[in-house]
Amino acid sequence: MYRSRNRNRGNNIKGPNSALTQFLQEEGISADSIKQRWLDTHPIENEEEKSSDQDDVKEGEENEQNIAIIEESKSLETSVDLLESSDEDEGSKDDQNASRISRTRRLRKLIDNADSDEEEYHASESPTVPLFRNAKDPETVAKKRERTKKLIHGRKKRRKRAANLLDQKGEEIPTLQQMALSVISKNISTWETDNNNDKFLFTHLRDVLGGISLENLNRLANALSKNRALNDNTLQLFLKTDLKSLTFYDCSKLSYEGYKTLVIFSPHLEELSLQMCGQLNNEALLYIAEKLPKLRSLKLDGPFLINEVTWIKFFETMKGKLQEFHVSNTHRFTDKCLSSLLENCHLDLVSIGFSRLDSLFNYAILPQYLVNENFHTLVIEYPYNEEDVSDEVMINILGQIGSTLKCLVLKQCDELTDSMVVNGMSAFLGGTDGINNNLETLVLEAVDQLTTDSLVYFFSQISLPSLKTCSLSRCIEVGDDAIIEIFLNSAKDSLVKLNLNSLKNLTAKVFSVFKCDKLETLDLGFVRCVDDVTIGTICNQNLSLQLVDVFGDNLITKDANIRQGVKLLGRQSDSI
Amino acid sequence: MSSPNDTSDSKQDIISLIGSDKVKHSILREDAMLSSTLKSIASGNFADSKDSIELPSMSGPVIEKVIEYMNFKGKLLREGREGDNTEVTAEKFENFNIPTELSLDVLLAADYLNI
């Protein structure tokens, strides 16, 4: 009977109350089990209850009050509410049911204590519920309807709050700019298809956008990308001759003709970032190289149409100009392409990034070419063969450019060990006096061979007063001491973003010394030790904290004392 | 909407925003000061008049929308400060919508006014 509608599906599809249901299932709590447990512990009343139960079943079938019960169960649909409705069902019985009702209340309390994000039960819970109630009484029906209405309204509000939380929007009042942008992005696809207004619209858009700030132009690009509405038509919005920097987050609908138009109309572009640029072909890439004489930074994601020959030709054309080059998600960027990039552009390169390149193996070639004394960004993510990015390679690279690095990102480089941290990072990032004023971003994610010892050594040897972003996510061997050492390092005064996701060995003691004055974002997902008390302490000690990810931290309940201004993302009891 | 009708409002400090249509649109000074741009204009040494601000690049409907937004925001902030129940205003604010044909102009205006 209990939530049978969902149970019969036999899957984990999330419904409106799935978190509660899931939790009760996981904990083995069900109305039957609670009832059985209570009956076991109260054998004296047992026999009386059995007979009354049988009566209930028969009577329930014939009872006219079913109308009211059905109405209520439809609106509430929770186990507790069903208990409550059964409570009302028994209202037609005489006084002997009084003990049964109090028992139901106790059961309800049990469940409430276990977990409850459905505050609405309390509204219906009243110690003076009349035992006799006529369902046909219009007043009662009206009251029930009123209550149902309130519940639905409350549920809607909670759903909206949860949706906002997931979008990382606060409950603060949105700005008019945000509201206008949301209207634009909602309608932009409709506008596109409306051919009659097409010309007028884009002329108008261009006229209007001619005076818009670059910030809003970027927001508009964001909004378009989010709605997958960036195409050759909407691209016209960005064709400004004075544009120097442009980022498109979803170019999947931009044809190669679109790229060519962009290049022709915005010849002064210096920085270009094209994400998901699956239609960027050989011709368009070479066109970019030829027609953008000032281009110095190119970041491409998913340019899988570009072949090896074109890459090589592109780097030859960009010789002496290209300073930043990031590429990800293509199987056609090979060792030869990397050689060409380094041979032609190594003198100017200050930032490189390689992510998910399935045909790139020769990372060992990097150290000898990275010679620019202003080199600041190195990103290596998800190498196809983990042994290609070894300790030796990284130590050599850091030996070349370690002291000037501002951003070091190493993700899923499984082959790296403590040796890289001790002999590479500790040896070359610190300079002579053990202070590194350059490093702002340090990301070592899913480097699962790293241990506490090496990180303790690193953070105790090198002072990092400029570190703003630090991530040790999924370095599952890392324990308390390494994190405490971060909090003792001068980095504690500059950290804005800290990611400790999945550090399962951490204990609550590490957070007692956790005090970073500028910290705004913290990811504590799957750090199982974090409970209500710990999260309260963290919020109170870090006064700039705004957002904490707590997915999978099931010890954090709705009772956690969270400072105003802090948003918890992923708390189980917030589920709708 | 843009011109407060009741007597209590008329006693309060009100300024006018004048758009390209040359019509005066009234707004509480406190609400208008939510925009840092209007605040600088109103408090600047070179303001011709402290009681009216000309915004020639904005049309009447856009200014009305801007004022409607600032009224809502101001009211919500006041209710929040005074510990009143903000629910009713918040609910009305949720129904605040921007006509599609005005959205770009409103964006521009909001961008300029920094709201």
Interface residues (C-beta under 8 A of the other chain):
Chain A: I173 T175 L176 Q177 M179 A180 L181 V183 I184 N187 H204 L205 V208 L209 G211 I212 S213 N216
Chain B: V66 Y69 K73 L76 L77 F93 F96 N97 I98 T100 S103 L104 D105 V106 L107 L108 A109 A110 D111 L113 I115
